[in-house]
């Protein structure tokens, strides 16, 4: 029974160390708990959670090979379903091995059919790896499975925005805002999409030699800037003193000749930069 008591003490010690962010110490405690529990002197039921705890401690200590070893043990014991596999994938990513992370995730639907989180993990992986086409393919699948998930439209919109596909970005980010209007990122992203589209229209207008056509093109660009305004103002409302939103507003107020508001937001930015 002494071994059982010692194993419990190590479990408690490891938990306290983990909470204190002493991840190396927590890993040692959990590993010692595992050694005792796996020994012939231990009498009792094996705590499968100790392998997961050791994996989490190792991952947070940035000892990813050790983390993978313990999470693989969890997988063998069917502990927490698909979750340990996601942790393994994250460890591979932290080690810079995108191919192994991708290979693991793409193998999971066979083990866990119908699990929507696998698609979400793949989307996250492809976005981090800069594989936008693969990310978009999986986002299309995820949207069919979960059409009311605002985060899917946001992620897709940002991918299109980064690829300068402004109309597609605006459509997705508008949907994201409709589904969740109190999210700063969606409001700011939609405002930025309109701003970038308007700026692109300005650049293209400079190539127009006909005065009337030039003026018409500039007028259309100004309409696009005007569309950005309510979203950028909402972003500023949701996250006051955010310099990105304020700079977006500064640009819009300048473009739209809203002098008083331009001066006010410029003064606010200047004051923040002097601190």
RACOR-V917227 format. One record per residue. N is the residue number from 0. SS is DSSP state (H for helix, E for strand, - for the rest). PHI is phi in radians with two decimals (NA if undefined). D_LAST is the distance of its C-alpha to the last C-alpha in whole Angstrom. Layout:
n ss phi d_last
N SS PHI D_LAST
N SS PHI D_LAST
//
This chain:
n ss phi d_last
0 - NA 62
1 H -1.04 60
2 H -1.15 58
3 H -1.11 58
4 H -1.15 56
5 H -1.13 54
6 H -1.08 53
7 H -1.14 51
8 H -1.09 50
9 H -1.18 48
10 H -1.07 47
11 H -1.12 45
12 H -1.10 44
13 H -1.10 42
14 H -1.10 41
15 H -1.13 39
16 H -1.14 38
17 H -1.10 37
18 H -1.09 35
19 - -1.48 33
20 - 1.13 32
21 - -1.59 35
22 H -1.25 36
23 H -1.11 38
24 H -1.11 40
25 H -1.09 40
26 H -1.07 42
27 H -1.06 44
28 H -1.12 45
29 H -1.18 46
30 H -1.15 48
31 H -1.18 50
32 H -1.07 51
33 H -1.11 52
34 H -1.04 54
35 H -1.16 56
36 H -1.15 56
37 H -1.46 58
38 - -1.36 60
39 - -1.22 64
40 - -1.42 63
41 - -1.47 61
42 - -2.11 63
43 - 2.59 61
44 - -1.42 59
45 - -1.23 57
46 - -1.50 53
47 - -1.12 52
48 H -1.12 49
49 H -1.15 48
50 H -1.22 48
51 H -1.17 45
52 H -1.06 43
53 H -1.13 44
54 H -1.10 43
55 H -1.11 40
56 H -1.09 39
57 H -1.12 40
58 H -1.09 38
59 H -1.24 35
60 - -1.46 36
61 - 1.11 36
62 - -1.81 39
63 H -1.21 40
64 H -1.02 44
65 H -1.16 45
66 H -1.04 43
67 H -1.06 45
68 H -1.03 48
69 H -1.30 48
70 H -1.20 47
71 H -1.11 50
72 H -1.07 52
73 H -1.07 50
74 H -1.07 51
75 H -1.07 55
76 - -1.63 55
77 - 0.97 54
78 - -1.57 51
79 - 1.14 49
80 - 1.05 50
81 - -1.42 48
82 H -0.97 45
83 H -1.03 45
84 H -1.19 46
85 H -1.11 43
86 H -1.13 41
87 H -1.08 43
88 H -1.03 42
89 H -1.10 38
90 H -1.15 39
91 H -1.05 41
92 H -1.09 38
93 H -1.12 36
94 - -1.49 39
95 - 1.44 38
96 - -1.79 42
97 H -1.13 41
98 H -1.11 45
99 H -1.17 46
100 H -1.08 44
101 H -1.14 45
102 H -1.04 48
103 H -1.13 48
104 H -1.12 46
105 H -1.24 49
106 H -1.51 52
107 H -1.28 51
108 H -0.97 52
109 H -1.18 56
110 H -1.45 55
111 - -2.26 53
112 - -1.07 54
113 - 1.46 52
114 - -1.43 49
115 H -1.20 46
116 H -1.15 44
117 H -1.13 45
118 H -1.07 44
119 H -1.12 41
120 H -1.12 40
121 H -1.12 42
122 H -1.03 40
123 H -1.04 37
124 H -1.07 38
125 H -1.16 39
126 H -1.13 35
127 H -1.11 34
128 H -1.49 37
129 - 1.29 36
130 - -1.62 40
131 H -1.12 39
132 H -1.11 43
133 H -1.17 43
134 H -1.08 41
135 H -1.14 42
136 H -1.06 45
137 H -1.30 44
138 H -1.14 42
139 H -1.07 45
140 H -1.14 47
141 H -1.12 45
142 H -1.18 44
143 H -1.17 48
144 H -1.28 48
145 - -2.49 45
146 - -1.19 45
147 - -1.78 42
148 - -1.52 40
149 H -1.05 37
150 H -1.16 35
151 H -1.20 38
152 H -1.19 37
153 H -1.10 33
154 H -1.06 34
155 H -1.14 37
156 H -1.08 35
157 H -1.17 32
158 H -1.07 34
159 H -1.15 36
160 H -1.08 32
161 H -1.16 32
162 - -1.70 35
163 - 1.07 35
164 - -1.72 37
165 H -1.22 36
166 H -1.13 38
167 H -1.13 39
168 H -1.09 35
169 H -1.10 35
170 H -1.09 39
171 H -1.21 37
172 H -1.22 34
173 H -1.10 36
174 H -1.11 38
175 H -1.07 35
176 H -1.15 33
177 H -1.08 37
178 H -1.38 37
179 - -2.61 34
180 - -1.40 32
181 - -1.72 29
182 - -1.71 28
183 H -0.98 25
184 H -1.03 26
185 H -1.21 29
186 H -1.09 27
187 H -1.13 25
188 H -1.06 27
189 H -1.18 30
190 H -1.06 27
191 H -1.14 27
192 H -1.11 30
193 H -1.16 31
194 H -1.07 28
195 H -1.13 30
196 H -1.13 33
197 H -1.08 33
198 H -1.12 31
199 H -1.13 34
200 H -1.14 36
201 H -1.09 35
202 H -1.06 35
203 H -1.18 39
204 H -1.12 39
205 - -1.13 39
206 - -1.54 42
207 - -1.53 44
208 - -1.51 46
209 - -1.27 48
210 H -1.07 46
211 H -1.12 47
212 H -1.18 46
213 H -1.09 43
214 H -1.05 42
215 H -1.14 43
216 H -1.17 41
217 H -1.14 38
218 H -1.08 39
219 H -1.16 39
220 H -1.11 36
221 H -1.11 34
222 H -1.11 36
223 H -1.20 34
224 H -1.03 31
225 H -1.08 32
226 H -1.18 33
227 H -1.25 29
228 H -1.01 28
229 H -1.08 29
230 H -1.31 28
231 H -1.23 24
232 H -1.17 24
233 H -1.16 25
234 H -1.07 23
235 H -1.13 20
236 H -1.18 22
237 H -1.26 23
238 - -2.38 19
239 - -1.01 17
240 - 1.19 13
241 - -1.37 15
242 H -1.15 13
243 H -1.14 17
244 H -1.12 19
245 H -1.16 16
246 H -1.18 17
247 H -1.09 21
248 H -1.14 21
249 H -1.02 19
250 H -1.14 22
251 H -1.18 25
252 H -1.08 24
253 H -1.15 24
254 H -1.06 28
255 - -1.57 29
256 - 1.01 28
257 - -1.69 27
258 H -1.05 25
259 H -1.07 23
260 H -1.21 22
261 H -1.07 21
262 H -1.11 19
263 H -1.16 17
264 H -1.27 16
265 H -1.14 15
266 H -1.09 13
267 H -1.15 11
268 H -1.14 10
269 H -1.05 9
270 H -1.14 7
271 H -1.17 6
272 H -1.27 6
273 H -1.45 4
274 - -1.32 0
//
